[in-house]
């Protein structure tokens, strides 16, 4: 087979393969490409946020793990004390203690999130 015949054969094969692709296949591929572009944009946004180094002010502002854990222990102790008072109380005092317990629960969850 001569070089020109081989080149012609390759061209014909490529044309046959490309014409076999239906319009549905083309539309599906476009949809995949659109989703890929969206994913690339989202991942680029995420990596930009992740690469930001904390400033010295941010580091000083944040509490150390030991401070946070100590605050968490204090909050847990206070919650136990409030629960004991709540069990013994009645009426409006019980409602006030319940509100305090809800506040302490929020604080506890925030502290646990920081650890």
Secondary structure, 3 states (H helix, E strand, C coil): CCHHHHHHHHHHHHHHHHHHCCHHHHHHHHHHHHHHHHHHHHHHHHHHHHCCCCCHHHHHHCCCHHHHHHHHHHHHHHHHHHHHHHHHCCCHHHHHHHHHHHHHHHHHHHHHHHC
